[in-house]
Amino acid sequence: MISDYELPQLVKQTEEEKLLPQDITIKAGVFPEELKLDKPCWSEIKKPVSLLSNFTCWLYVTADEIIYELKKDTKTPQYLNSYLLGWGLSMLFWERNEPAIHCSCVYNEKGAVIISGNSGCGKSTVTAHFLDHGYGLVADDISVVQLREDGAYATPCFPAQKFCRDVVTARNLNTDDLIYINEEKDKFLVPYEGDFPSEPIKIRCMIVLGKAAVDAPVLDEPTGLGKFLTCLNSLFLKPLLRQDLNAQENATPMLKMASYFPVYTLVRPEEGDTKKEVLELLNTLM
C-alpha cells in the first residue's frame, strides 16, 4: 500500500518492499462534481465503484484505489484517518469480494479467533484476556477475510489497539505516549508490542459478543440460517449496505465464510459485572 496521508496505525514498508508494485493506493483527489449530492451523508456500495459522503470527506473507492477529498467546511479533519482505514478499506476489499469484519482477532498455533460484537459488548476485555494468556494480535476493530479453497483466513490489520480511558488507567499506561483518537468515546491508540503476523492466518472460530435481558451469560452455537445471519451482521459495511445487505452479491461471500468455521454467540446480562463468568465460558471453548 502507498498513501499520501500519514496513517500511524500501519506498518511502514521496508526499502525492499518499496520497490515492489503497490497493491493499494490512497491519495487525495477531487470527488466528481456530478456525484456531490445536496445531502451531506450518503453512500453507494456497488461494483466497480463505491462512494461515501459524510460531514468530513468524500470517498471514491475502487478495487485498488481510495481517493479522498476533505470537505472545506469540515470540523473533524482528524477523523479522516479512521474513515480511510475503516470505511475506505472495507469498501475496497468488498470490491474484491473479500468481506471486512468489524472485530478484534487473536491467534495461536491452532489458528485465528475472531471476536465480534457491537460497541460496548466487551470485545476489548475479551481480547485483552486472550493476549494475557499467550495469544497474539491479528486485528483490533477490522479484519479482512480471505476466502480460499481450504478455508477462511483473517488478514492482519494494524499492530495497535483502541483502548478506552478506563482500560488505559487499569493498565497503568502513560497517556503522553499514546495517540488520542476519539473524543466521543474517549479512546487512545495503543501500539501492540508483541509479535505481529505478516501473513493471513486460518480462522479457527468466531465468537460474537452481545448483551440481552438474561440472568447470566449464555453461550450458544447457531447453525444454518442463524449462523449465516450472525456472520452477516458482523460485516463492517452493514450500516452502509442497509437494504442491500441481503442481496445475492453481498450475501454469497458471507454464506461461504459461514461454512468454513464454527460460530459461537456469548450473551451477557445488560446490567452487573459478569466478566469472570464470561471468561470462564470462553475458556471452555479454547
Secondary structure by P-SEA (a helix, b strand, c coil): cccccccccbbbbccccccccccbbbbbbbccccccccccccccccccbbbbbcccbbbbbcccbbbbbcccccccccaaaaaaaaaaaaaaaaaacbbbbcbbbbbcccbbbbbbbcccccaaaaaaaaaacccccccccbbbbbbcccbbbbcccccbbbbcaaaaaaaccccccccccccccbbbbbbbccccccccccccbbbbbbccccccbbbbbbcaaaaaaaaaaaccccccccccccccccaaaaaaaaacbbbbbbbbbccccaaaaaaaaaaaac
